[in-house]
Amino acid sequence: MKRPLLIDYIAIINCQIQSNDNMQQKIEITESLTSKILIHGFGICSGSITSPVSYAFKYAKSAGGTTRLITEQEVPFVERHYCDILELVQDPLQKHELISNVCIGGIMVSSEYGTQHLANCFLEKSKPVIAIEQLIDKQNVPKTVLIESDFERAIEHLLKMELAS
């Protein structure tokens, strides 16, 4: 029996175009983070399914989790089967707005181009954003984003902040 798709999502905030620096570390951390998200009963959502998020989606599906991709790009067939919900939108602004509407909060695994805008969309809605310290450049993270190195604490902070809002 297939799981119902009416669940809460946490966004993995990632850049579509990023360097390959420390890619293996990014993949391992994102998979571990995905595991923690699933343990807490949430689905994962993202605006791209490029590495390392593609590995997070594959991991989520293998663990019985739910995935949601909201993107302005056509998704290759090989990646599509990792998406329970696939939504195509017109442009990045519409994508960021929709992601910040459907998710309870976001976790930044990148601070490269575009991620700051999505983080700000969450913050404008008083939704929490946590950045994973090992994967971001602190100078590129909005000032009100909490930076955390421990994944479990990152999820716990996100949930506490969501409950408080």
N, C-alpha and C positions, 0 to 999 in steps of 0.2 A: 504494500500500500504506500502510495506517495504521500510525503509530508505536506500539510497545508502550507500555502505560501503567505498566509496572513500572520506574519511574525514581525518582530522589530529587527531592524538592521543597524549595524555599526559600519560606518564607511571607513575603508582603508584609503587614505588620501595619498595618492601616488602620482608621479609625473609620467606622462606618456612617453616622453623622450628624455632619457637619462643616460648618464655615463655608465660604463661597465665597471667602474671602480668599486671594489669590494662587493661585486654582485653575489658571490656565493654567501657572504655574510648577510646581505639584504634578503636573500631567498630564505635562509635558515631562520632569521629573525621574524620574517613575515609569516612563515609557516607556523612558528611557535605562537605568534600573536593570534593567528587564525584559530589554532587549537584552543586558546584561552577564550576567545570570543564564542566559539561553539559550545564549550563547557558551560558557559553562562546562558546558553539557550538563544543566542542571537544568530541571525544570518549575517553574511558579509555582503557589502555593496561597494562598488568602485566605478570610476569613470573611465577606466581603461583596463585592459587585460594583458598589458605588457608585463615583462618581468619586473619585479618579483611577484606582482599580483597574480599572474597566470598560475604560478605555483600555489598561491594561497587558494585560488578557485579550485584547482585540481585536488589539493589536500582537503578542502571543505567537502567536495563531492565524494571523495573516497571515505570520508568520515561520516557521511550521511547528513551533512550540513546543507544549508540553503544559500544560494548565491543570486545576486542581482547586479546586472551590468547596465549602466545608463551611459550611453556614449553617442557621440555625433559621427562616429566612423562605422562603416560596414565591418562586421567582425568575420574573420575567416571561419569557414565551417569547422575546422579542426578545434578551434577554441570555443565555438558556440555550444557544444554539448556540455561544457562546464557551467553554463548559465541556466539557472532555473527560470529567471526572468531576464529578458533582453529588451531594453527600450532604446530606440534610436531617436535622437533629438536633432534640432537644426544646427546648434552651435554650442561652443563651450560655456557661454554664459547661461544658456537654458539648461545645459547638463548640470552645472554647479548648483543652480537654483533647485532643480528637481532632486538631486542627491541630498542637499541640505534639508529639503522638505520631508523626504521619506525615511531618513535615518535619525536615530536619537542623538547621535554625536559622531565624531570622527577621530581617527588615529592617524597622525601623519607619519608615514614611513619614507617621506621624501620632502625636501623643502625647495625643490627646483621649480622651474617655470610653471605657473598655473596653480600650484598647490596653495599659495598664499591666498589667492582669490577664493578658492573653495573653503579654506579655513575661515576666512572672513564672512562668507555666506552663513556658515554655522554660527559664528559668534554674533552676527547681526540678529539672529533668531534666538539668542541666549541659549544656544546648544553648546555643550562642551566639546573641546578639541584638546587632545593630548598628543604631544610629539614624542617619538621614540628617540632618545638622545643619541644613540649610536648611529642613527641613520640620517640625521638632519644637520644642516648648518644653522646654528642658533641665530645668526644675523638675518636669516631669511624667514624666520618664524614670527608671526604676529605676537606682540608683547603680552597679550592676555592668554596665550596658549601655555598650558602647563607642560613642562618638559620632564619626562620620566625615563629612567633606564630599565626599570623592572616591569615586565609585561603584565604580570598579575596585578601589580599596583596600578598600572596604567588603566586597566579595565575597571578596577575598583574605583579609582578616582573618577573615571568617566561616568560610571553608574551613580556614584554619590552626587556628582554635579548635576546629572540629569534629574535625579529625584528631588534635589533642592530647587530646581527651576520650576 
